[in-house]
């Protein structure tokens, strides 16, 4: 049985957020990591914008980050 520690889970979540950050940067959008993690309105706005991207990788990672941050589909 593979069980991740809380610290490992947080590290994996951060990897997803950094993926999102770089994919958004490729579209000219700046993502502030700390704010994404602490400001639900900011996070929803960025994730909604990412979901509308024509880059297929961006909506996919945005959905994973939305789930990690436990944000509903505003």
BELDAHU-V278610 format. One record per residue. N is the residue number from 1. PHI is phi in radians with two decimals (none if undefined). OMEGA is omega in degrees with one decimal (NA if undefined). Layout:
<<N | PHI | OMEGA> <N | PHI | OMEGA>>
This chain:
<<1 | none | 178.0> <2 | -1.73 | 178.9> <3 | -2.09 | 179.0> <4 | -1.54 | 174.5> <5 | -1.30 | 177.7> <6 | -1.01 | -179.6> <7 | -1.12 | 178.0> <8 | -1.16 | 178.1> <9 | -1.11 | 177.6> <10 | -1.10 | 179.6> <11 | -1.13 | 178.3> <12 | -1.15 | 176.6> <13 | -1.10 | 179.4> <14 | -1.13 | 176.9> <15 | -1.06 | 178.1> <16 | -1.08 | -179.6> <17 | -1.13 | 179.1> <18 | -1.17 | 173.8> <19 | -1.00 | 178.6> <20 | -1.05 | -179.2> <21 | -0.99 | -177.0> <22 | -1.28 | 176.0> <23 | -1.13 | 177.5> <24 | -1.17 | 178.3> <25 | -1.02 | 177.6> <26 | -1.11 | 177.5> <27 | -1.81 | 177.7> <28 | 1.42 | -178.8> <29 | -1.92 | 178.7> <30 | -1.56 | 176.6> <31 | -2.01 | 175.4> <32 | -1.68 | -171.5> <33 | -1.03 | -179.0> <34 | -1.06 | -179.4> <35 | -1.15 | 177.6> <36 | -1.01 | -177.0> <37 | -1.38 | -173.6> <38 | -2.08 | -176.1> <39 | -2.08 | -176.0> <40 | -1.03 | 180.0> <41 | -1.16 | 176.6> <42 | -1.07 | -178.8> <43 | -1.07 | -180.0> <44 | -1.06 | 179.7> <45 | -1.06 | 179.0> <46 | -1.17 | -178.5> <47 | -1.18 | 176.0> <48 | -1.13 | 178.2> <49 | -1.12 | 179.6> <50 | -1.11 | -179.6> <51 | -1.13 | -179.5> <52 | -1.58 | -177.0> <53 | -1.17 | 175.4> <54 | -1.44 | 175.0> <55 | -1.36 | -174.7> <56 | -1.05 | 179.4> <57 | -1.25 | -174.1> <58 | -1.20 | 176.6> <59 | -1.07 | -179.7> <60 | -1.15 | 179.6> <61 | -1.22 | 177.3> <62 | -1.07 | 178.8> <63 | -1.16 | 177.5> <64 | -1.13 | 178.9> <65 | -1.17 | 177.9> <66 | -0.99 | 179.0> <67 | -1.17 | 179.1> <68 | -1.08 | -179.3> <69 | -1.50 | 178.7> <70 | 1.01 | 177.8> <71 | -1.81 | 178.2> <72 | -1.33 | 178.5> <73 | -1.29 | -176.6> <74 | -0.65 | NA>>
